[in-house]
Amino acid sequence: MPAQWTGELVGRMHNARITAKQLAQKMGKNPKYVSQVLNGHYSPKTAEREFNEALDSLIQEKTA
């Protein structure tokens, strides 16, 4: 089962119209890795921080 933070992150992505592919590209990760984390199949210790930082950066770029 995915962690609560992943649901919140996906909601923020949806509201900002940012795709998982864009997030993966920003993070320098494979889109499959991003999908696995967001779906709860893989949960690295630093994922929450890394994903949120990348998403914050993408949102900032969109509004700049």
Backbone as a ProteinNet text record, in pm:
[ID]
protein_1_A
[PRIMARY]
MPAQWTGELVGRMHNARITAKQLAQKMGKNPKYVSQVLNGHYSPKTAEREFNEALDSLIQEKTA
[TERTIARY]
84.6	0	89.2	56.1	138.5	132.4	240	243.9	152.5	109.1	17.4	78.9	208.3	270.8	260.4	256.7	248.7	112.7	7.1	-125.7	-132.1	-72	-68.9	13.6	125.6	211.8	139.9	71	-2.6	-111.9	-177.9	-278.5	-218.5	-103.7	-33.5	9.8	56.6	96.1	-23.9	-137	-258.6	-300	-300.5	-340.7	-247.2	-118.9	-20	-2.9	-76.5	-68.6	74.3	133.7	269	258.4	319.5	311.9	424.7	405.5	508.9	634.7	616.1	730.7	811.4	743	811.9	885.6	821.1	881.9	1007.3	997.6	1112.2	1227.7	1195.6	1299.1	1367.5	1289.7	1344.8	1436.2	1399.6	1476.8	1595.9	1599.3	1704.6	1686.6	1560.6	1527.4	1448.7	1443.6	1364.3	1215.8	1128.8	984.9	928.2	984.7	937.6	965.4	1080.8	1115.6	1013.4	982.3	885.6	750.5	709	581.8	581.7	691	699.2	688.5	753	747.5	606.7	549.1	416.4	308.1	328.9	231.1	259	362.9	391.2	466.3	523	596.4	741.8	787.5	925.9	924.7	992.6	990.3	1127.2	1212.2	1342.3	1327.1	1421.4	1412.4	1406.8	1478.2	1485.7	1381.8	1295.6	1201.6	1109.8	1051.8	955.9	1020.6	1139.1	1208.3	1244.1	1301	1343	1224.5	1116.5	999.5	938.1	924.8	866.2	954.1	1085.1	1175.3	1165.8	1163.1	1152.9	1019.8	911.7	780.7	773.8	824.7	826.9	901.9	1013.4	1093.9	1017.2	950.6	871.5	756.9	690.7	579.8	632.3	744.9	805.9	841.9	896.4	932.1	808.3	698.1	573.5	515.7	534.6	473.6	568	692	789.4	774.2
-118.2	0	124.6	221	342.6	423	493.2	581.1	700.9	762.9	876.8	990.1	1012.7	1125	1109.1	984.3	966.6	1012.9	988.3	1035.2	1186.4	1249.2	1395.8	1450.2	1384.7	1428	1415.5	1302.6	1281.8	1388.4	1423	1528.9	1662.8	1695.1	1819.6	1817	1699.7	1686.2	1711.6	1652.8	1669.2	1816.6	1882.6	2023.6	2112.6	2077.4	2157.2	2110.4	2006.1	1947.8	1905	1831.7	1777.8	1625.8	1567.7	1422.5	1351.5	1223.1	1141.5	1140.4	1144.9	1147.4	1277	1389.5	1516.4	1512.8	1455.3	1444.7	1357.4	1245.7	1155.7	1226.7	1301.2	1374.2	1476.5	1547.9	1647.7	1583.1	1463.7	1392.6	1317.3	1304.1	1225.9	1077.2	1036.2	896	837.3	705.5	634.6	649.2	675.5	685.6	561.8	444.7	321.4	326.4	380.2	395.8	486.6	598.5	692.8	624.3	550.5	478.5	378.2	303.9	204.6	269.6	382.8	452.5	506	572	631.6	525.8	405.6	297.8	210.4	245.2	173.7	43.1	18.3	-105.3	-95.7	26.1	49.9	173.4	169.5	285.5	316.2	381.4	422.5	528.2	531.1	621.9	768.6	807.4	949.2	990.2	898.5	925.6	1043.6	1050.9	1158.2	1295.1	1312.9	1440.9	1468.3	1369.6	1387.2	1419	1346.5	1367.7	1505.4	1543.3	1673.7	1788.4	1775.6	1881.1	1896.8	1785.4	1790.8	1852	1813.1	1867.4	2016.3	2056.3	2199.3	2278.3	2225.7	2292.4	2304.8	2197.7	2201.5	2301.8	2304.7	2399.5	2542.2	2566.1	2699.9	2741.7	2649.3	2677.7	2713.5	2646.4	2673.2	2810.1	2855.1	2983.3	3100.8	3073.7	3181.7	3247
0	0	0	-85.8	-93.3	36.5	64	181	158.6	267	256.1	175.1	190.6	120.3	-30.8	-80.6	-225.7	-279	-203.4	-244.1	-248.1	-148.9	-144.9	-261.6	-290.7	-400.4	-533.9	-555	-680.3	-694.5	-585.5	-589.6	-629.7	-573.2	-609.4	-755.5	-801.2	-942	-1033	-998	-1077.4	-1083.8	-968.9	-963.5	-1044	-1047	-1119.3	-1264.2	-1301.1	-1436.1	-1470	-1377.4	-1395.2	-1400.2	-1501.1	-1518.5	-1442.2	-1423.2	-1358.8	-1444.9	-1575.4	-1667.1	-1648.4	-1634	-1609.8	-1476.4	-1376.2	-1243.9	-1250.6	-1320.6	-1335.5	-1404.5	-1507.8	-1581.9	-1491.8	-1412.9	-1321.5	-1218.9	-1173.8	-1072.4	-1131.3	-1263.3	-1326.5	-1302.3	-1290	-1261.6	-1378.1	-1380.9	-1479.8	-1443.2	-1541.9	-1512.2	-1443.1	-1472.6	-1407.8	-1257.6	-1218.9	-1077.1	-1008.2	-1072.6	-1015.9	-998.8	-1098.5	-1091.4	-976.5	-961.1	-854	-716.9	-699.1	-570.3	-545.6	-646.1	-629.4	-607	-657.4	-640	-518.7	-442.1	-318.9	-334.7	-453	-475.2	-430.1	-407.9	-367.8	-279.7	-166.2	-77.7	-17.4	-96.7	-45.3	64.5	155.9	271	232.5	127.1	90.1	-13.3	-52.1	-161.7	-133.3	-15.1	13.4	-7	47.6	34	-112.4	-180.5	-320.4	-412	-395.6	-481.1	-456.2	-329.3	-298.1	-345	-330.8	-377.9	-529.3	-600.9	-746.9	-789.6	-723.3	-758	-725.9	-611	-576.6	-682.5	-728	-829.9	-961.7	-1001.9	-1126.2	-1116.6	-1002.2	-984.4	-989.3	-926.2	-927.8	-1070.7	-1148.5	-1287.4	-1369.7	-1341.9	-1416.7	-1385.7	-1262.1	-1222.3	-1242.8	-1278.4	-1297.6	-1433.1
[MASK]
++++++++++++++++++++++++++++++++++++++++++++++++++++++++++++++++

